[in-house]
Amino acid sequence: WVCGDVYTVADIAIYPWFVNMFKYGPTDIESGVFLGLKEYEHVNAWMDRVGARKAVKRGMQVNRARFLPERHSRDDFKPEEY
């Protein structure tokens, strides 16, 4: 985890920024090579650990047009997502 041996608010706050940068961008090959995104072995492992959490998967769907434009209740998700 980012700040020690346990999942903390630091992981919660940082993850969306990293996932957007590492998973969804940059869109051109030159930037990806320049930044060496795939070379950050530990950061990528951390992103996999955080991204595997059910709560993170739910949270990443909220306020996204193709998933949940608004979050209203637990019923918005499938039972296995909890």
MODELLER restraints for C-alpha pairs under 7 A, 6 or more apart:
rsr = mdl.restraints
at = mdl.atoms
rsr.add(forms.Gaussian(group=physical.xy_distance, feature=features.Distance(at['CA:1:A'], at['CA:7:A']), mean=5.80, stdev=0.5))
rsr.add(forms.Gaussian(group=physical.xy_distance, feature=features.Distance(at['CA:1:A'], at['CA:11:A']), mean=6.79, stdev=0.5))
rsr.add(forms.Gaussian(group=physical.xy_distance, feature=features.Distance(at['CA:1:A'], at['CA:46:A']), mean=6.49, stdev=0.5))
rsr.add(forms.Gaussian(group=physical.xy_distance, feature=features.Distance(at['CA:2:A'], at['CA:10:A']), mean=6.69, stdev=0.5))
rsr.add(forms.Gaussian(group=physical.xy_distance, feature=features.Distance(at['CA:2:A'], at['CA:11:A']), mean=5.99, stdev=0.5))
rsr.add(forms.Gaussian(group=physical.xy_distance, feature=features.Distance(at['CA:3:A'], at['CA:10:A']), mean=6.93, stdev=0.5))
rsr.add(forms.Gaussian(group=physical.xy_distance, feature=features.Distance(at['CA:15:A'], at['CA:47:A']), mean=6.95, stdev=0.5))
rsr.add(forms.Gaussian(group=physical.xy_distance, feature=features.Distance(at['CA:22:A'], at['CA:37:A']), mean=6.30, stdev=0.5))
rsr.add(forms.Gaussian(group=physical.xy_distance, feature=features.Distance(at['CA:26:A'], at['CA:32:A']), mean=5.98, stdev=0.5))
rsr.add(forms.Gaussian(group=physical.xy_distance, feature=features.Distance(at['CA:50:A'], at['CA:56:A']), mean=6.93, stdev=0.5))
rsr.add(forms.Gaussian(group=physical.xy_distance, feature=features.Distance(at['CA:51:A'], at['CA:57:A']), mean=6.40, stdev=0.5))
rsr.add(forms.Gaussian(group=physical.xy_distance, feature=features.Distance(at['CA:54:A'], at['CA:81:A']), mean=5.96, stdev=0.5))
rsr.add(forms.Gaussian(group=physical.xy_distance, feature=features.Distance(at['CA:54:A'], at['CA:82:A']), mean=6.24, stdev=0.5))
rsr.add(forms.Gaussian(group=physical.xy_distance, feature=features.Distance(at['CA:61:A'], at['CA:67:A']), mean=5.46, stdev=0.5))
rsr.add(forms.Gaussian(group=physical.xy_distance, feature=features.Distance(at['CA:61:A'], at['CA:68:A']), mean=5.98, stdev=0.5))
rsr.add(forms.Gaussian(group=physical.xy_distance, feature=features.Distance(at['CA:62:A'], at['CA:68:A']), mean=5.12, stdev=0.5))
rsr.add(forms.Gaussian(group=physical.xy_distance, feature=features.Distance(at['CA:62:A'], at['CA:69:A']), mean=6.51, stdev=0.5))
rsr.add(forms.Gaussian(group=physical.xy_distance, feature=features.Distance(at['CA:62:A'], at['CA:70:A']), mean=6.41, stdev=0.5))
rsr.add(forms.Gaussian(group=physical.xy_distance, feature=features.Distance(at['CA:62:A'], at['CA:71:A']), mean=6.00, stdev=0.5))
rsr.add(forms.Gaussian(group=physical.xy_distance, feature=features.Distance(at['CA:63:A'], at['CA:69:A']), mean=4.36, stdev=0.5))
rsr.add(forms.Gaussian(group=physical.xy_distance, feature=features.Distance(at['CA:63:A'], at['CA:70:A']), mean=5.31, stdev=0.5))
